[in-house]
Every structure is written in structure tokens, then in C-alpha cells.
Amino acid sequence: MNKAKKTEQIPIAQNPHQHFNINRNERRNQTKKKEERKGLKEQRRA
């Protein structure tokens, strides 16, 4: 049982920043979408 748990944790230890980078990319995509929506609203008003 202990060996199985250790093997599951190895990939996380190898690349500790992967999860953080994924979240940062998702946030960046969300901000882009928000900016695009704001741009569309401003174009409709103009």
C-alpha cells in the first residue's frame, strides 16, 4: 500500500509548478474572455 502511494506522488514531486501554471493559464484565458466581452459591449454602445 505504501509503495503504491509513493508512486502516485512521484509525478507531482517531479514538476511542482505544473499545477500552478495550469491555474495561471486558466486565469489568463478568463481575463481575456472578460476583456473581449467588455470590448463587444463598448462597440455596441458606440
TIMIBA-152325 format. One record per atom (N, C-alpha, C, O): residue number from 0; atom name; y, z, x. Coordinates in steps of 0.2 Angstrom, whole numbers, plus 5000, padded with zeros to 4 digits. Each point is the difference from the previous one (the first is absolute). Layout:
REM residues N
<atom nr="NUM" atom="CA" yy="Y" zz="Z" xx="X"/>
...
This chain:
REM residues 46
<atom nr="0" atom="N" yy="4994" zz="5000" xx="5004"/>
<atom nr="0" atom="CA" yy="5006" zz="5000" xx="4996"/>
<atom nr="0" atom="C" yy="5006" zz="5000" xx="5004"/>
<atom nr="0" atom="O" yy="5005" zz="4996" xx="4999"/>
<atom nr="1" atom="N" yy="4995" zz="5008" xx="5006"/>
<atom nr="1" atom="CA" yy="5006" zz="5001" xx="5005"/>
<atom nr="1" atom="C" yy="5001" zz="4993" xx="5003"/>
<atom nr="1" atom="O" yy="5006" zz="4998" xx="5001"/>
<atom nr="2" atom="N" yy="4989" zz="4999" xx="5002"/>
<atom nr="2" atom="CA" yy="5001" zz="4993" xx="5003"/>
<atom nr="2" atom="C" yy="5003" zz="4995" xx="4996"/>
<atom nr="2" atom="O" yy="5004" zz="4996" xx="5002"/>
<atom nr="3" atom="N" yy="4994" zz="5004" xx="4991"/>
<atom nr="3" atom="CA" yy="5002" zz="4995" xx="4996"/>
<atom nr="3" atom="C" yy="5008" zz="5001" xx="4999"/>
<atom nr="3" atom="O" yy="5004" zz="4995" xx="5000"/>
<atom nr="4" atom="N" yy="4998" zz="5011" xx="4999"/>
<atom nr="4" atom="CA" yy="5007" zz="5002" xx="4999"/>
<atom nr="4" atom="C" yy="5004" zz="4997" xx="5006"/>
<atom nr="4" atom="O" yy="5006" zz="4998" xx="5000"/>
<atom nr="5" atom="N" yy="4991" zz="5004" xx="5006"/>
<atom nr="5" atom="CA" yy="5004" zz="4998" xx="5006"/>
<atom nr="5" atom="C" yy="5001" zz="4992" xx="5001"/>
<atom nr="5" atom="O" yy="5005" zz="4998" xx="5001"/>
<atom nr="6" atom="N" yy="4990" zz="4998" xx="4997"/>
<atom nr="6" atom="CA" yy="5000" zz="4993" xx="5000"/>
<atom nr="6" atom="C" yy="5005" zz="4998" xx="4995"/>
<atom nr="6" atom="O" yy="5004" zz="4995" xx="5002"/>
<atom nr="7" atom="N" yy="4997" zz="5008" xx="4993"/>
<atom nr="7" atom="CA" yy="5005" zz="4998" xx="4995"/>
<atom nr="7" atom="C" yy="5007" zz="5001" xx="5002"/>
<atom nr="7" atom="O" yy="5005" zz="4996" xx="4999"/>
<atom nr="8" atom="N" yy="4996" zz="5009" xx="5005"/>
<atom nr="8" atom="CA" yy="5007" zz="5002" xx="5003"/>
<atom nr="8" atom="C" yy="5002" zz="4996" xx="5006"/>
<atom nr="8" atom="O" yy="5006" zz="5000" xx="5002"/>
<atom nr="9" atom="N" yy="4989" zz="4996" xx="5001"/>
<atom nr="9" atom="CA" yy="5002" zz="4997" xx="5006"/>
<atom nr="9" atom="C" yy="5005" zz="4994" xx="4999"/>
<atom nr="9" atom="O" yy="5005" zz="5000" xx="5004"/>
<atom nr="10" atom="N" yy="4995" zz="4996" xx="4991"/>
<atom nr="10" atom="CA" yy="5005" zz="4995" xx="5000"/>
<atom nr="10" atom="C" yy="5007" zz="5002" xx="4999"/>
<atom nr="10" atom="O" yy="5005" zz="4998" xx="5002"/>
<atom nr="11" atom="N" yy="4995" zz="5008" xx="4994"/>
<atom nr="11" atom="CA" yy="5007" zz="5003" xx="4999"/>
<atom nr="11" atom="C" yy="5003" zz="5003" xx="5006"/>
<atom nr="11" atom="O" yy="5006" zz="4999" xx="5002"/>
<atom nr="12" atom="N" yy="4989" zz="5004" xx="5003"/>
<atom nr="12" atom="CA" yy="5003" zz="5002" xx="5006"/>
<atom nr="12" atom="C" yy="5002" zz="4995" xx="5005"/>
<atom nr="12" atom="O" yy="5004" zz="5000" xx="5004"/>
<atom nr="13" atom="N" yy="4992" zz="4994" xx="4995"/>
<atom nr="13" atom="CA" yy="5002" zz="4994" xx="5005"/>
<atom nr="13" atom="C" yy="5007" zz="4997" xx="4998"/>
<atom nr="13" atom="O" yy="5003" zz="4999" xx="5005"/>
<atom nr="14" atom="N" yy="4999" zz="5001" xx="4989"/>
<atom nr="14" atom="CA" yy="5006" zz="4997" xx="4998"/>
<atom nr="14" atom="C" yy="5004" zz="5005" xx="4995"/>
<atom nr="14" atom="O" yy="5000" zz="4999" xx="4994"/>
<atom nr="15" atom="N" yy="5003" zz="5006" xx="5009"/>
<atom nr="15" atom="CA" yy="5003" zz="5005" xx="4995"/>
<atom nr="15" atom="C" yy="5006" zz="4997" xx="4997"/>
<atom nr="15" atom="O" yy="5002" zz="5003" xx="4995"/>
<atom nr="16" atom="N" yy="5001" zz="4992" xx="5008"/>
<atom nr="16" atom="CA" yy="5007" zz="4997" xx="4997"/>
<atom nr="16" atom="C" yy="4998" zz="4995" xx="4994"/>
<atom nr="16" atom="O" yy="5005" zz="4998" xx="4997"/>
<atom nr="17" atom="N" yy="4989" zz="5000" xx="5002"/>
<atom nr="17" atom="CA" yy="4999" zz="4994" xx="4996"/>
<atom nr="17" atom="C" yy="5002" zz="5002" xx="4993"/>
<atom nr="17" atom="O" yy="5003" zz="4996" xx="4996"/>
<atom nr="18" atom="N" yy="4995" zz="5010" xx="5001"/>
<atom nr="18" atom="CA" yy="5001" zz="5002" xx="4994"/>
<atom nr="18" atom="C" yy="5008" zz="5000" xx="4999"/>
<atom nr="18" atom="O" yy="5003" zz="4998" xx="4994"/>
<atom nr="19" atom="N" yy="5001" zz="5005" xx="5010"/>
<atom nr="19" atom="CA" yy="5007" zz="5001" xx="5000"/>
<atom nr="19" atom="C" yy="5003" zz="4993" xx="5000"/>
<atom nr="19" atom="O" yy="5005" zz="4999" xx="4996"/>
<atom nr="20" atom="N" yy="4992" zz="4996" xx="5008"/>
<atom nr="20" atom="CA" yy="5003" zz="4994" xx="5000"/>
<atom nr="20" atom="C" yy="4999" zz="4996" xx="4993"/>
<atom nr="20" atom="O" yy="5005" zz="4997" xx="4998"/>
<atom nr="21" atom="N" yy="4989" zz="5004" xx="4999"/>
<atom nr="21" atom="CA" yy="4999" zz="4997" xx="4994"/>
<atom nr="21" atom="C" yy="5005" zz="5003" xx="4995"/>
<atom nr="21" atom="O" yy="5003" zz="4996" xx="4996"/>
<atom nr="22" atom="N" yy="4998" zz="5010" xx="5003"/>
<atom nr="22" atom="CA" yy="5005" zz="5003" xx="4996"/>
<atom nr="22" atom="C" yy="5007" zz="4998" xx="5001"/>
<atom nr="22" atom="O" yy="5004" zz="4998" xx="4995"/>
<atom nr="23" atom="N" yy="4998" zz="5001" xx="5011"/>
<atom nr="23" atom="CA" yy="5007" zz="4998" xx="5002"/>
<atom nr="23" atom="C" yy="5001" zz="4992" xx="4998"/>
<atom nr="23" atom="O" yy="5005" zz="4999" xx="4997"/>
<atom nr="24" atom="N" yy="4989" zz="4997" xx="5004"/>
<atom nr="24" atom="CA" yy="5001" zz="4993" xx="4997"/>
<atom nr="24" atom="C" yy="5000" zz="5000" xx="4993"/>
<atom nr="24" atom="O" yy="5004" zz="4996" xx="4997"/>
<atom nr="25" atom="N" yy="4993" zz="5008" xx="4999"/>
<atom nr="25" atom="CA" yy="5000" zz="5000" xx="4993"/>
<atom nr="25" atom="C" yy="5007" zz="5002" xx="4998"/>
<atom nr="25" atom="O" yy="5003" zz="4997" xx="4995"/>
<atom nr="26" atom="N" yy="5000" zz="5008" xx="5008"/>
<atom nr="26" atom="CA" yy="5007" zz="5002" xx="4998"/>
<atom nr="26" atom="C" yy="5005" zz="4995" xx="5001"/>
<atom nr="26" atom="O" yy="5004" zz="4998" xx="4996"/>
<atom nr="27" atom="N" yy="4995" zz="4998" xx="5010"/>
<atom nr="27" atom="CA" yy="5004" zz="4994" xx="5002"/>
<atom nr="27" atom="C" yy="5000" zz="4995" xx="4994"/>
<atom nr="27" atom="O" yy="5005" zz="4997" xx="4998"/>
<atom nr="28" atom="N" yy="4989" zz="5002" xx="5000"/>
<atom nr="28" atom="CA" yy="4999" zz="4994" xx="4995"/>
<atom nr="28" atom="C" yy="5003" zz="5003" xx="4993"/>
<atom nr="28" atom="O" yy="5003" zz="4996" xx="4997"/>
<atom nr="29" atom="N" yy="4996" zz="5010" xx="5002"/>
<atom nr="29" atom="CA" yy="5003" zz="5003" xx="4994"/>
<atom nr="29" atom="C" yy="5008" zz="4999" xx="5000"/>
<atom nr="29" atom="O" yy="5003" zz="4998" xx="4995"/>
<atom nr="30" atom="N" yy="5000" zz="5004" xx="5011"/>
<atom nr="30" atom="CA" yy="5007" zz="4999" xx="5000"/>
<atom nr="30" atom="C" yy="5002" zz="4993" xx="5000"/>
<atom nr="30" atom="O" yy="5006" zz="4998" xx="4997"/>
<atom nr="31" atom="N" yy="4990" zz="4997" xx="5006"/>
<atom nr="31" atom="CA" yy="5002" zz="4993" xx="4999"/>
<atom nr="31" atom="C" yy="5000" zz="4998" xx="4993"/>
<atom nr="31" atom="O" yy="5005" zz="4997" xx="4997"/>
<atom nr="32" atom="N" yy="4990" zz="5005" xx="4999"/>
<atom nr="32" atom="CA" yy="4999" zz="4998" xx="4993"/>
<atom nr="32" atom="C" yy="5006" zz="5003" xx="4996"/>
<atom nr="32" atom="O" yy="5003" zz="4997" xx="4996"/>
<atom nr="33" atom="N" yy="4999" zz="5009" xx="5006"/>
<atom nr="33" atom="CA" yy="5006" zz="5003" xx="4996"/>
<atom nr="33" atom="C" yy="5006" zz="4996" xx="5002"/>
<atom nr="33" atom="O" yy="5004" zz="4999" xx="4995"/>
<atom nr="34" atom="N" yy="4997" zz="4999" xx="5011"/>
<atom nr="34" atom="CA" yy="5006" zz="4997" xx="5002"/>
<atom nr="34" atom="C" yy="5000" zz="4993" xx="4996"/>
<atom nr="34" atom="O" yy="5006" zz="4998" xx="4998"/>
<atom nr="35" atom="N" yy="4988" zz="4999" xx="5002"/>
<atom nr="35" atom="CA" yy="5000" zz="4993" xx="4996"/>
<atom nr="35" atom="C" yy="5002" zz="5001" xx="4993"/>
<atom nr="35" atom="O" yy="5004" zz="4996" xx="4997"/>
<atom nr="36" atom="N" yy="4994" zz="5010" xx="5000"/>
<atom nr="36" atom="CA" yy="5001" zz="5001" xx="4993"/>
<atom nr="36" atom="C" yy="5008" zz="5001" xx="4999"/>
<atom nr="36" atom="O" yy="5003" zz="4997" xx="4995"/>
<atom nr="37" atom="N" yy="5000" zz="5007" xx="5009"/>
<atom nr="37" atom="CA" yy="5007" zz="5001" xx="5000"/>
<atom nr="37" atom="C" yy="5004" zz="4993" xx="5001"/>
<atom nr="37" atom="O" yy="5004" zz="4999" xx="4996"/>
<atom nr="38" atom="N" yy="4993" zz="4997" xx="5008"/>
<atom nr="38" atom="CA" yy="5004" zz="4993" xx="5001"/>
<atom nr="38" atom="C" yy="4999" zz="4996" xx="4994"/>
<atom nr="38" atom="O" yy="5005" zz="4997" xx="4998"/>
<atom nr="39" atom="N" yy="4989" zz="5003" xx="4999"/>
<atom nr="39" atom="CA" yy="5000" zz="4996" xx="4993"/>
<atom nr="39" atom="C" yy="5004" zz="5003" xx="4995"/>
<atom nr="39" atom="O" yy="5004" zz="4996" xx="4997"/>
<atom nr="40" atom="N" yy="4997" zz="5011" xx="5003"/>
<atom nr="40" atom="CA" yy="5004" zz="5002" xx="4994"/>
<atom nr="40" atom="C" yy="5008" zz="4998" xx="5002"/>
<atom nr="40" atom="O" yy="5003" zz="4999" xx="4995"/>
<atom nr="41" atom="N" yy="4999" zz="5002" xx="5011"/>
<atom nr="41" atom="CA" yy="5007" zz="4998" xx="5002"/>
<atom nr="41" atom="C" yy="5001" zz="4992" xx="4999"/>
<atom nr="41" atom="O" yy="5005" zz="4998" xx="4997"/>
<atom nr="42" atom="N" yy="4990" zz="4998" xx="5004"/>
<atom nr="42" atom="CA" yy="5001" zz="4993" xx="4999"/>
<atom nr="42" atom="C" yy="5000" zz="4999" xx="4992"/>
<atom nr="42" atom="O" yy="5004" zz="4995" xx="4998"/>
<atom nr="43" atom="N" yy="4993" zz="5009" xx="4998"/>
<atom nr="43" atom="CA" yy="5000" zz="4999" xx="4993"/>
<atom nr="43" atom="C" yy="5007" zz="5002" xx="4997"/>
<atom nr="43" atom="O" yy="5003" zz="4996" xx="4996"/>
<atom nr="44" atom="N" yy="5000" zz="5009" xx="5007"/>
<atom nr="44" atom="CA" yy="5007" zz="5002" xx="4998"/>
<atom nr="44" atom="C" yy="5005" zz="4995" xx="5002"/>
<atom nr="44" atom="O" yy="5005" zz="4999" xx="4997"/>
<atom nr="45" atom="N" yy="4994" zz="4998" xx="5009"/>
<atom nr="45" atom="CA" yy="5005" zz="4996" xx="5003"/>
<atom nr="45" atom="C" yy="5001" zz="4993" xx="4996"/>
<atom nr="45" atom="O" yy="5004" zz="4996" xx="5001"/>
